[in-house]
Amino acid sequence: MVINRQPALNRVFHALADPTRREIIIRLAGHDQGVMELAGRFAISQPAVTKHLDVLEKAGLIVRHKHGRQRRCRIVPTALDPSLVWIERCRAYWNDRLDVLEKFIEESKRKEKSDAGD
């Protein structure tokens, strides 16, 4: 049985797995935008864009707020921090493992050369 210990992290990676949602994040990085303004930039329906926004909001990557009669979206840059920590831990682990592998290969080559020279 798999126990899900990091649901927030999973939601962020799920949200970022879709290219349309990544594009929405990029567009919001510059400034807040209205839902209709965002919808007009994609070749999909406004309800489809709203579904993407729902996923991004549930992941904590954006917030939606009312400004007059308009719904606006704003990016939450700090929402990526836990993902970056996780990625950095993985990078450190794999760098360590690759260093061990490299050392093993170098030692094996040295041993082969010394065995061939005997």
Residue pairs with C-beta under 8 A, 6 or more apart in sequence:
4 10
6 82
6 86
8 59
8 60
8 82
9 82
9 83
9 86
11 58
11 59
11 60
12 59
12 60
12 61
12 79
12 80
12 82
12 83
13 83
14 55
14 59
15 21
15 55
15 56
15 58
15 59
15 61
16 22
16 25
16 59
16 61
16 83
18 52
18 55
20 42
20 44
20 49
20 52
21 52
21 55
21 56
23 42
24 38
24 49
24 52
24 53
24 56
24 62
24 73
25 56
25 61
25 62
25 75
27 33
27 38
27 41
28 38
28 62
28 73
28 74
28 75
29 75
32 72
32 73
32 74
33 72
33 73
34 67
34 70
34 71
34 72
34 73
35 46
35 49
35 50
35 53
35 64
35 70
35 71
35 72
35 73
36 46
36 70
38 49
38 53
38 73
39 45
39 46
39 49
39 50
42 48
42 49
53 62
53 64
53 73
56 62
57 63
57 64
59 79
60 76
60 79
61 75
61 76
61 79
61 80
62 73
62 74
62 75
62 76
63 73
63 74
63 76
64 71
64 72
64 73
64 74
65 71
65 72
65 74
66 72
